[in-house]
Amino acid sequence: MRKTRHISPDAAARRTAERFAAGLPGLAPADLDMDMPADLTPDQRQLLADVIYVIDKSPEDRIHLDQLGTDLAAYDPVRYRDWTRDEAGEALRSAGVRTTTVRVAGIGRKGVYRQDVADRAATP
């Protein structure tokens, strides 16, 4: 029987930051057995952890989808190369994260709140 390691979405974001600091993108495959819903694919789990990390690096608790696409591509150019707001939005919606209009620096555009991503990542 395989032993499953459980880590919280916030711990996943911290591990992502540690791997990034070490020059390694994202979570290690073993880290993807975290306390996230079973209906998420490993790629969706990685995406949610990466989005939490990217939002945590920004000054606000929300991010526009166009900025998210740019930040994800800068963070992991192999996985998120050429991502636009459309790819970011579609990937988040397919993972069950609601996108909505968010205000960042007084400008309202489609985006996500960190709490919405964390809630989806934590939903059993």
Secondary structure, DSSP 8 states (H G I E B T S, - for coil): --------HHHHHHHHHHHHHTT--S--GGGGSSSS-TTS-HHHHHHHHHHHHHHHHSSSSEEEHHHHHHHHHHH-HHHHTT--HHHHHHHHHHTT---EEEEETTEEEEEEEHHHHHHHHH--
